[in-house]
């Protein structure tokens, strides 16, 4: 996968649980888990914005380009 999601790292730094973030962002815990585990094929900008607001971070803190070998 060329784009890695570092959501778990940012959540740990901010000391926020998955259930708390899911509640703040208004998404299901299952959908949050898909994002956290790099299983998502896409993310809506509105969801990304809500996550950044809840975690007080930038999109670049959550998403990282990883070159394929």
N, C-alpha and C positions, 0 to 999 in steps of 0.2 A: 504494500500500500504506500502510495507516495505522500499522502497527508496523514500525519499522526495526530491524534487528539490527546492532549495532556490534561484532560479535565480532572482526572484523579489526583494529579500532582498539585494543581491549583487548589482543589478542594481541601487537600491535606494541609497546604500552607495556610489556608484561611480557616482551617478547623471547622469545616462545614460538612455535615453528613449528607448522604445521597437523598434521604427522605426530606431533609430540610430544604435542600436545593430544588428538588422536584416540586415541592410545595410552593416555593417562592417563584419559580419559573412557570408554574401551571402546566407541567407535563407529567406524564405517568412515570412512576419509578422504573417501569420496564423500558420506556423510551430513553430515559436517562442512562440506564445500564447499557443500552445499545451504543449510545454516544461514548460512554466511558471506556467501553471495551473495543473501540475501533471497529465496530460492526456496521456503523451507519454509512449509507451511500451518499447522503446529502444532509444538510442542515439549513433550515430557514433562517434568513437574516433576523427575523423577529425573535426566534428562539435564541440565536447567538447573542443578540442584543440583551435579551432578558438574563441570560447566563452571565454575561459580562457585568451587567448592572448588579446582580445578586452577589457576585464574587468580587466586585470592584477591581476588574482587570480589563485588559485589552484583548481583542481577538487573537493577536499574535502570541499571547500567553497560553492560549488554549490549543492553537493549531500550529503545526510544524511541518515543513516540507522535508521529506526523507527520500533521497534519491534511491531508485531501485538499482540493485547490483547487476 
